Amino acid sequence: MTSTQHVREQPAETEADIASLEPSRHKSGVSRRGLLGAAGAGLAGLAAGTAAGFAIGSDENSPASTQLAGTRTYPFYGEHQAGILTPVQDRLHFAAFDVTTGSRAELVQLLRDWTAAAARMTQGLGAGAVGPTSGPYGAPPDDTGEAIGLPPAGLTITFGFGPTLFRKDGKDRFGLADQQPMALQRLPHFPADKLDPWKSDGDLCVQACADDPQVAVHAVRNLARIAFGRAAIRWSQLGFGRTSSTSTSQATPRNLMGFKDGTMNLKAEDPAAIDMHVWVPATGDRKGRWLAGGSYLVARRISMTIEIWDRQPLSEQERVIGRTKAEGAPLSGGSEFSQPDFHAMGSDDEPLVATDAHVRMVHPSNNGGAKMLRRGYNFVDGSDGLGRMDAGLFFLAYVLDPRTHFIPIQMKLGLGDGLSEYVQHTGSALFAIPPGIAQGEHVGQAMFA
């Protein structure tokens, strides 16, 4: 049985299963009362799924795939966290948090509370007897309410830990310094980076993906509400229109430059490649043994100079990318999924795929065989005072080890990629993504053992 199958064949979470992780009463004395509430979105989504005749947590390729996309759910518990191999949903709300408490016990309780909330939200369930419009009239509701009546929309919630959770300014904040994996270090400042510190780094991260933007936003909003007094959002990013596929069942999407993106991305249907390039092995780094079965997440906010790009001739656009804009085929010939021939020469005795073409720079054959599991998104965050779009790619990639599977590649791109003339990296972060969560446990539990 492959790891992918293992996750998808987990039994559906039930009210009793998720109740075992009910959040605690916050020390302020105000009951958390169940985080999200049973009324509204939870029961509506559950009812829709039941009426459609499919089981919560069912395989996307089972008869459930014939149902409306909004009713689809993915298991929260399993060998690996959902939101990695899961077929990429259309919408993203990503948030990095700074932990504001200095108490290890409060940090652990926050992770318990987040786990309970995420388990319920991903299944379209409430969190107890009290909901977004119920409970004591003089107290805030347990749910913000904007998802009332909405189905689960394939929501996945993925959690991660940043380097500063373990050590910050030389201080062991929560007695976790001895648990910090060697590979979990702040990403270097790459050539041509122009990073905004308030769009970079973070102690914790939450990746919420769904087929409905309001469902994804609702998830992060409620986790931020739950974290009050213990953690606060440092920065966040909304994304739309996935820019890669993690399953062979998905067509290759396009980025805001109009080109197919992620053609050669790793796919869940190739478990051997996933094991080789994504999952952290059980052997190796003693400090990072708790991360076995997890991964590392690289997050990069890449702004595009859209207006300059749009004025380039098609020939220049294709030369910079190294692929045709229509089919996504390499300029050396073939179809979209043909391997580029970097030795093929044109009539002008120049390589058909330019020496600084993006496809050449990032191809595994030119990077020691390293591959990534990408699941990035387009973003448009309005415009600046000169009428230029603040738009680009929110790059997300899961890798076995950033020291071998990302940093050398990005260093090369910063020095010689033809695409760098049209993009600028404005945000950067690295997170350790713990393995999957068993029922009755909380995310990252092994790290605190």
ABEGO torsion letter per residue (X at the ends): XBAAAAAAABBBBBAAAAAAABBBBBAAGBBAGGGAEABEAAAAAAAAAAAAGBBBGBBAABAAAABBAAABBBBABEABBBGAABBBBABBBBBBBBBABABAAAAAAAAAAAAAAAAAAAAGBBAEABBAABEBAABBBABAGAABGBBAGGBBBBBBBBAAAABBGGBBAAGAAAABBAABBBBBBBBGBBBBAAABEEABBBBBBBABAAAAAAAAAAAAAAABGABBBABBBBBBGBABBABAABBBBBBAAGBBBGAABBBAABAAAAAAAABBBABEBAAAAAABGBBBBBBBBBBBBAAAAAABBAAAAAAAAGBBAAAGBBAAEEBAABBBBAABBBAAGBBABBAABAAAAABAAAAGGBBBBBBBBBBBBEBBAAGBBBBEBBBBBBBABAAAAAAAAAAAAAAABAAAAABBBABBBBBBBBBBBBBGBBBGAAAAX
